[in-house]
Amino acid sequence: MAEWVTLAELKNELKLDGADAGERPGDDERLTRALAAARTFVERIHRGRYNFADVEVSLLPAPTADIKLGTMMLARRLNHRRNSPDGLVSMGELGSARVASFDPDIDRLLRLGRHARPVVG
């Protein structure tokens, strides 16, 4: 299956595409896992709406810019979420804060939750 959002695009979005970006060993593997999970999720949610496989004879449109950006934002969120497995993030002297379970911008871009298209039947 064709990759409609690539690791290179995600790394560019995260500003990890330069030689001095400070990448650590394992970054590519971890980002690849997060991106694969985000892509799989979006493909499952929007099955039948977009031509994710880049089939030439398909009548479905290619994934739009908002779907691609939302997928990259979701992959970034999944990658950063590993730092807070209990849902809390440490803020040093200020204590800790709860990590929100959703991101309204991602929901809007990917048409999830209250931003989802109405379904009949």
C-alpha positions as a Markdown table, in Angstrom:
| # | Residue | x | y | z |
|---|---|---|---|---|
| 1 | Met | 0.0 | 0.0 | 0.0 |
| 2 | Ala | 1.3 | 3.5 | -0.9 |
| 3 | Glu | 2.3 | 5.8 | 1.9 |
| 4 | Trp | 0.2 | 8.9 | 1.6 |
| 5 | Val | 2.0 | 10.5 | 4.6 |
| 6 | Thr | 5.7 | 9.7 | 4.8 |
| 7 | Leu | 8.3 | 9.6 | 7.6 |
| 8 | Ala | 10.2 | 12.4 | 5.8 |
| 9 | Glu | 7.1 | 14.6 | 5.9 |
| 10 | Leu | 6.6 | 13.9 | 9.6 |
| 11 | Lys | 10.3 | 14.6 | 10.4 |
| 12 | Asn | 10.0 | 17.9 | 8.5 |
| 13 | Glu | 6.9 | 18.8 | 10.5 |
| 14 | Leu | 8.8 | 18.0 | 13.7 |
| 15 | Lys | 11.9 | 20.0 | 12.4 |
| 16 | Leu | 14.0 | 16.8 | 12.5 |
| 17 | Asp | 15.1 | 16.9 | 8.9 |
| 18 | Gly | 18.4 | 18.8 | 9.3 |
| 19 | Ala | 21.8 | 17.4 | 10.1 |
| 20 | Asp | 21.9 | 19.4 | 13.3 |
| 21 | Ala | 18.4 | 18.5 | 14.4 |
| 22 | Gly | 19.6 | 16.5 | 17.4 |
| 23 | Glu | 18.1 | 13.2 | 16.5 |
| 24 | Arg | 18.7 | 10.4 | 18.9 |
| 25 | Pro | 19.2 | 6.7 | 18.1 |
| 26 | Gly | 15.8 | 5.0 | 17.6 |
| 27 | Asp | 14.0 | 8.2 | 16.6 |
| 28 | Asp | 13.2 | 6.9 | 13.1 |
| 29 | Glu | 11.9 | 3.6 | 14.5 |
| 30 | Arg | 9.7 | 5.2 | 17.1 |
| 31 | Leu | 8.4 | 7.8 | 14.7 |
| 32 | Thr | 7.7 | 5.1 | 12.1 |
| 33 | Arg | 5.6 | 3.2 | 14.6 |
| 34 | Ala | 3.6 | 6.4 | 15.6 |
| 35 | Leu | 3.1 | 7.3 | 12.0 |
| 36 | Ala | 1.9 | 3.8 | 11.1 |
| 37 | Ala | -0.6 | 3.8 | 13.9 |
| 38 | Ala | -1.9 | 7.3 | 13.0 |
| 39 | Arg | -2.2 | 6.3 | 9.3 |
| 40 | Thr | -4.0 | 3.0 | 10.2 |
| 41 | Phe | -6.4 | 4.9 | 12.4 |
| 42 | Val | -7.2 | 7.6 | 9.8 |
| 43 | Glu | -7.6 | 5.0 | 7.0 |
| 44 | Arg | -10.0 | 3.0 | 9.2 |
| 45 | Ile | -12.1 | 6.1 | 10.2 |
| 46 | His | -12.3 | 7.4 | 6.6 |
| 47 | Arg | -12.5 | 4.1 | 4.7 |
| 48 | Gly | -14.5 | 4.7 | 1.5 |
| 49 | Arg | -14.0 | 8.5 | 1.5 |
| 50 | Tyr | -10.4 | 8.8 | 0.2 |
| 51 | Asn | -8.1 | 6.9 | -2.1 |
| 52 | Phe | -5.5 | 6.1 | 0.4 |
| 53 | Ala | -4.0 | 3.3 | -1.7 |
| 54 | Asp | -3.4 | 5.6 | -4.7 |
| 55 | Val | -5.3 | 3.4 | -7.0 |
| 56 | Glu | -5.4 | 5.0 | -10.5 |
| 57 | Val | -8.9 | 3.9 | -11.4 |
| 58 | Ser | -10.5 | 5.0 | -8.1 |
| 59 | Leu | -13.3 | 7.6 | -8.2 |
| 60 | Leu | -12.4 | 8.6 | -4.6 |
| 61 | Pro | -10.3 | 11.7 | -4.1 |
| 62 | Ala | -6.7 | 11.6 | -2.7 |
| 63 | Pro | -6.3 | 12.5 | 0.9 |
| 64 | Thr | -6.6 | 16.2 | 1.3 |
| 65 | Ala | -4.1 | 18.6 | 3.0 |
| 66 | Asp | -6.1 | 18.7 | 6.2 |
| 67 | Ile | -6.2 | 14.9 | 6.4 |
| 68 | Lys | -2.5 | 14.7 | 5.9 |
| 69 | Leu | -1.7 | 17.5 | 8.5 |
| 70 | Gly | -4.2 | 15.9 | 11.0 |
| 71 | Thr | -2.5 | 12.5 | 10.6 |
| 72 | Met | 1.0 | 14.1 | 11.2 |
| 73 | Met | -0.3 | 15.9 | 14.2 |
| 74 | Leu | -1.8 | 12.6 | 15.5 |
| 75 | Ala | 1.5 | 10.8 | 14.9 |
| 76 | Arg | 3.3 | 13.6 | 16.8 |
| 77 | Arg | 0.8 | 13.3 | 19.7 |
| 78 | Leu | 1.2 | 9.5 | 19.8 |
| 79 | Asn | 5.0 | 9.9 | 19.9 |
| 80 | His | 4.9 | 12.5 | 22.7 |
| 81 | Arg | 2.3 | 10.6 | 24.6 |
| 82 | Arg | 4.9 | 7.9 | 25.5 |
| 83 | Asn | 6.4 | 10.5 | 27.9 |
| 84 | Ser | 3.2 | 10.5 | 30.0 |
| 85 | Pro | 1.9 | 6.9 | 30.3 |
| 86 | Asp | -0.2 | 7.8 | 33.4 |
| 87 | Gly | -1.8 | 10.9 | 31.8 |
| 88 | Leu | 0.3 | 13.4 | 33.8 |
| 89 | Val | 3.3 | 15.5 | 32.8 |
| 90 | Ser | 5.8 | 16.8 | 35.3 |
| 91 | Met | 6.3 | 20.6 | 35.3 |
| 92 | Gly | 9.2 | 20.8 | 37.8 |
| 93 | Glu | 8.5 | 23.2 | 40.7 |
| 94 | Leu | 5.0 | 23.8 | 39.5 |
| 95 | Gly | 4.0 | 20.1 | 40.1 |
| 96 | Ser | 2.3 | 18.1 | 37.4 |
| 97 | Ala | -0.6 | 18.6 | 35.0 |
| 98 | Arg | -3.1 | 16.3 | 33.4 |
| 99 | Val | -2.6 | 15.6 | 29.7 |
| 100 | Ala | -5.9 | 16.2 | 27.7 |
| 101 | Ser | -7.3 | 13.0 | 26.2 |
| 102 | Phe | -8.1 | 14.7 | 22.9 |
| 103 | Asp | -6.9 | 17.6 | 20.8 |
| 104 | Pro | -9.7 | 19.7 | 19.2 |
| 105 | Asp | -7.4 | 20.7 | 16.3 |
| 106 | Ile | -6.8 | 17.1 | 15.4 |
| 107 | Asp | -10.5 | 16.3 | 15.7 |
| 108 | Arg | -11.3 | 19.3 | 13.4 |
| 109 | Leu | -8.7 | 18.4 | 10.8 |
| 110 | Leu | -9.6 | 14.7 | 10.8 |
| 111 | Arg | -13.4 | 15.3 | 11.2 |
| 112 | Leu | -13.6 | 13.3 | 14.4 |
| 113 | Gly | -16.0 | 13.6 | 17.4 |
| 114 | Arg | -18.4 | 16.5 | 17.1 |
| 115 | His | -16.7 | 17.5 | 13.8 |
| 116 | Ala | -17.5 | 14.2 | 12.1 |
| 117 | Arg | -19.7 | 14.1 | 9.1 |
| 118 | Pro | -23.3 | 13.0 | 9.8 |
| 119 | Val | -24.1 | 9.4 | 8.9 |
| 120 | Val | -27.5 | 8.2 | 8.0 |
| 121 | Gly | -28.5 | 4.6 | 8.3 |
